[in-house]
Amino acid sequence: MKAILQKTTRCWLPLGAALLLGTAARAQVLPGLVGQWEAYEIGFTVSETVPDSVRERLNDPQTADLNHGIAEGTAQLRVEFRADGGYRFTVMRGEEVVQNEIGSYSVSKNRLQASSPTSRNGSSFDGHQIRKLSRRVLVLAFPVGEDMPGVEEEIEYRRVK
């Protein structure tokens, strides 16, 4: 009987490991993230240690113009996260498609890991932290760049579908 159990256990171990790996891979896509989201507002957060010289540069005319376009409905940033780990990101100004990016994503520790062969930077979402995720609101944050340490851009999305 002991020999039969050892033999049976050896057969089930690889199957069990494969099932666990499959579950782990699927767990990398948050079900609440799946759907279509449209940008509602773009803003910045700064740490208390950011010097005034950096704070003064937060008045970015391009971001202000984009925020104004979003509020007026003349600009749209829309992202669709799919359950299969794929995404599509579209930026429109009026009727013109300014950016159309298709890629793949996963989530680890509330951080998006994304790649897109169509993006010159790899992905518009790689490294973004999920600050808030509810049925209707998604807030993503990411560092602005090396030239503005301690500053993060935050984009609030609202669920479309």
C-alpha positions as CSV (number, residue, x, y, z in Angstrom):
1,M,0.0,0.0,0.0
2,K,2.9,2.4,0.9
3,A,4.4,1.8,-2.6
4,I,1.1,2.7,-4.3
5,L,0.7,5.9,-2.3
6,Q,4.3,7.0,-3.1
7,K,3.8,6.3,-6.8
8,T,0.4,8.1,-6.8
9,T,1.8,11.1,-4.9
10,R,4.6,11.4,-7.5
11,C,2.0,11.6,-10.3
12,W,-0.1,14.3,-8.5
13,L,2.8,16.6,-7.5
14,P,3.5,17.9,-11.0
15,L,-0.2,18.3,-11.6
16,G,-0.7,20.2,-8.4
17,A,2.3,22.4,-9.1
18,A,0.9,23.2,-12.6
19,L,-2.5,24.1,-11.1
20,L,-0.9,26.4,-8.5
21,L,1.2,28.2,-11.2
22,G,-1.9,28.7,-13.3
23,T,-3.8,30.1,-10.4
24,A,-0.9,32.5,-9.6
25,A,-0.7,33.7,-13.2
26,R,-4.4,34.5,-13.2
27,A,-4.2,36.2,-9.9
28,Q,-1.9,38.9,-11.4
29,V,-4.9,40.5,-13.1
30,L,-7.2,42.2,-10.6
31,P,-10.9,41.6,-11.5
32,G,-11.9,45.1,-10.3
33,L,-9.4,46.6,-12.8
34,V,-11.0,44.9,-15.8
35,G,-13.1,47.3,-17.9
36,Q,-13.0,50.6,-19.6
37,W,-11.8,53.7,-17.8
38,E,-11.7,57.3,-18.9
39,A,-9.5,60.0,-17.3
40,Y,-11.4,62.5,-15.1
41,E,-8.5,64.6,-13.8
42,I,-4.7,64.8,-13.8
43,G,-2.8,66.2,-10.8
44,F,0.4,66.1,-8.9
45,T,1.4,65.0,-5.4
46,V,4.6,66.2,-3.8
47,S,6.5,65.2,-0.7
48,E,7.1,67.8,2.0
49,T,10.9,67.7,1.2
50,V,10.4,69.0,-2.4
51,P,12.2,72.3,-2.7
52,D,10.3,75.4,-4.0
53,S,12.4,75.4,-7.2
54,V,10.8,72.1,-8.1
55,R,7.3,73.1,-6.9
56,E,7.4,76.1,-9.2
57,R,7.8,73.8,-12.2
58,L,4.6,72.0,-11.4
59,N,2.7,74.6,-13.3
60,D,3.0,72.7,-16.5
61,P,1.0,74.3,-19.4
62,Q,0.7,71.0,-21.3
63,T,-0.8,69.2,-18.3
64,A,-3.1,72.2,-17.6
65,D,-4.2,72.2,-21.3
66,L,-4.9,68.5,-21.2
67,N,-6.8,68.8,-17.9
68,H,-8.9,71.6,-19.4
69,G,-9.6,69.5,-22.5
70,I,-10.7,66.6,-20.3
71,A,-13.0,68.8,-18.3
72,E,-14.5,70.3,-21.5
73,G,-14.8,67.0,-23.2
74,T,-12.4,68.0,-26.1
75,A,-9.7,65.5,-24.9
76,Q,-10.1,61.9,-23.8
77,L,-7.7,59.5,-22.2
78,R,-9.3,56.0,-22.2
79,V,-7.8,52.7,-21.2
80,E,-9.4,49.3,-21.3
81,F,-7.9,46.6,-19.1
82,R,-9.0,43.1,-20.2
83,A,-9.2,39.9,-18.2
84,D,-6.7,38.2,-20.4
85,G,-3.9,40.6,-19.3
86,G,-4.1,42.9,-22.4
87,Y,-4.9,46.6,-22.5
88,R,-5.6,49.3,-25.0
89,F,-4.8,53.0,-24.3
90,T,-6.2,55.8,-26.5
91,V,-5.6,59.5,-26.3
92,M,-7.9,61.6,-28.4
93,R,-8.0,65.4,-29.1
94,G,-11.4,66.1,-30.6
95,E,-11.8,63.5,-33.3
96,E,-8.1,62.9,-33.8
97,V,-6.4,59.9,-32.2
98,V,-3.2,61.2,-30.8
99,Q,-2.0,58.0,-29.2
100,N,-3.2,54.4,-29.6
101,E,-1.2,51.8,-27.5
102,I,-1.9,48.1,-27.2
103,G,0.0,46.0,-24.7
104,S,-0.1,43.5,-21.8
105,Y,-0.2,44.0,-18.1
106,S,-0.1,42.3,-14.7
107,V,-0.4,43.6,-11.2
108,S,2.0,42.9,-8.4
109,K,1.8,44.6,-5.0
110,N,-0.6,47.2,-6.3
111,R,1.8,48.1,-9.1
112,L,1.2,47.7,-12.8
113,Q,3.8,45.9,-14.8
114,A,3.1,46.6,-18.5
115,S,4.7,46.3,-21.9
116,S,3.7,47.4,-25.3
117,P,5.6,46.8,-28.6
118,T,3.8,49.9,-30.1
119,S,5.1,52.3,-27.4
120,R,8.5,53.9,-27.8
121,N,8.8,54.0,-24.0
122,G,7.8,50.3,-23.5
123,S,4.3,51.2,-22.0
124,S,2.4,54.2,-20.7
125,F,1.5,52.2,-17.6
126,D,4.6,50.3,-16.6
127,G,5.4,51.0,-12.9
128,H,2.2,52.9,-12.2
129,Q,1.0,52.4,-8.6
130,I,-2.7,51.7,-8.0
131,R,-3.6,54.3,-5.3
132,K,-7.3,53.6,-5.4
133,L,-9.5,51.0,-7.0
134,S,-13.2,50.9,-6.5
135,R,-16.2,50.0,-8.7
136,R,-16.2,53.4,-10.3
137,V,-12.9,55.1,-9.5
138,L,-9.3,54.2,-10.4
139,V,-6.3,56.4,-9.3
140,L,-2.9,55.6,-10.8
141,A,0.3,57.4,-9.7
142,F,3.8,57.4,-11.1
143,P,7.0,59.5,-10.6
144,V,7.2,62.5,-12.9
145,G,10.9,61.9,-13.6
146,E,14.5,62.3,-12.4
147,D,14.4,66.1,-13.0
148,M,11.6,66.4,-10.4
149,P,12.4,64.1,-7.5
150,G,9.6,63.7,-4.9
151,V,6.9,64.6,-7.4
152,E,4.3,62.1,-8.7
153,E,1.6,62.5,-11.3
154,E,-1.8,61.2,-10.4
155,I,-4.5,60.4,-12.9
156,E,-8.0,59.7,-11.7
157,Y,-10.1,57.5,-14.0
158,R,-13.8,56.9,-13.9
159,R,-15.3,53.6,-15.1
160,V,-17.0,53.8,-18.5
161,K,-18.0,50.1,-18.8
